[in-house]
Amino acid sequence: MTETTLVLQKLTTLREHVGRVQRRRPATAEVLHRDVDLQDALAMSLLVAIQEAIDIAFHVAADEGWGVPSSYAESFEILARHGVIDPALAPELIAASGLRNRLAHGYASVDVERVWAEVPAGMAALERYATAIARFLPASA
């Protein structure tokens, strides 16, 4: 059975950082290009939000006895297979995990315009994910 308290803590952090990303994303990619400190702040909140989503997926899959995912992608696929998230949401979350990987492993070479462009869809997917996870948790939580 999923450890509700832990997942709720991670959901809270995920939602806080999604909000920070949404507040920090400037109106244009050009503004983001010119502000390295803003790039850093945005990247950190993106990393945290996406990593929390991944951690939740791993916890739920393992705690529910559905297996330990072998990748970030598989963690979301497992949740979709078991009806925790809409199957159409899994590819969006997989794309977000790709963004997380680009930020974490290639920060110096990250395409700022691409990150700027991917943020709205990625944050919308994370919001839908957070809602689905909250619905999955026991009502007594």
N, C-alpha and C positions, 0 to 999 in steps of 0.2 A: 504494500500500500504506500502511496506517495506520501512523503514527509511534508505535510501541508505547511507547517511553520516555515521551513526552509524555502519552499517554493514561493510562499507569500513574500518573504523578505527579498528574494531575487526578483519577483514581479515588481515590487516597490522600487527597487534600484533601476530595473529596466525602464519603467515608466518615467522615473525622474530624469534619466539620461535621454530618453526620447524627447521629453519636453525641452531639455537643454539644447539638444540638436536643433529642434524646430525653432527655438528662440534665437539661436546663434547663426543659423544659415542666413547669409546676407541675400539681398535682392538679386545680386548678379554674381556670376563667377569671377568677374573682374575684381570686385571688392575683395573676395576671398583670396585671389591671387596676390593682392597687395598687402595683405595682413597675415603675416606668418604666425603671430600669436593667436589669431582667430582660427587659423588652420589647425594649430596644435589643440586648441580647446575643442573644436568641432571633432577632430580625429579622436581625441580621448573619450568624449561622450559617445561617439559612434562605437568605438571599441568596447566600451563598458556595456552599452545597451545590447549589442549583438552577442557579446560573450555571455551575458546573463541569459539571453534567449537560448543559446546553445546549452548552457549549464542546466537550465530547466528541462530541456528536451532529454538530456542524458539522465537526469535524476528520475524523471517520470518513467522513461522507458525501462530503466533498471529496477526502480522501486515497484513497478507494476508487473515485473517478471517477463517483460517482452524481449529481454536480451540487452546486452550492452552494445550500443552502436559502434561501428568501426570507423565512422566518420561523422562530421557535422551533418553532411547531407543525409546520411542514413538515419540520424536521430530525428530529423523532421519527417522523413518518409515513414518511420515507425509510428510516429504520432498520427500521421494522416491515415495509415492503415488501420489504426485502432480507433479512429473516429474522434480523436482529441482535437485535431485541427481539420479544416476543410482540405481535401486533397489538392485543390488549386492553390492553396496558400504555401504548400511545401516548396515548390520551385522558387517562390519569391523569397522565402527564408533561406533557401540554399544560395540564392544570389546575394543576399545580405551577408551570409557567412563568407562568401568570396570577397566581398568588400572588406570584411574584417581581416581576412588573410592578407589582402593587399596593403592595408594600413599597418598591420602588425609586422609583416615581413619585408616590406619594400617601401617604407615610409618616405625615404628620400626621393624615390622615383614615382610617387603617387601622382596620378593625373588629377590635378585640382578641379579642373572643369568636369571631369567624369564623376568625381566624388560629389561635387555640387549638384550635378544633374541626377545622381542616383538617390540622394537623400530623401526627397519627398516620397517616392514609392517604397523605399526601404523602411522609413518610419511608419508609413501607413500599414505596411505588412506587420511590423512589430506591434503596432497598436491592436490589430486584429488578432494577432497571436496572443497577446496578453489577455485580451477578452476571452478567447477560447480556453486558455489555461485556467483563468479564474472560474469559468463555468464548469470546467472539469473537476475542480477541487470540491471536496465535500462541503455541503451547505453549512455545516456546523463550524467551518473554519473561520 
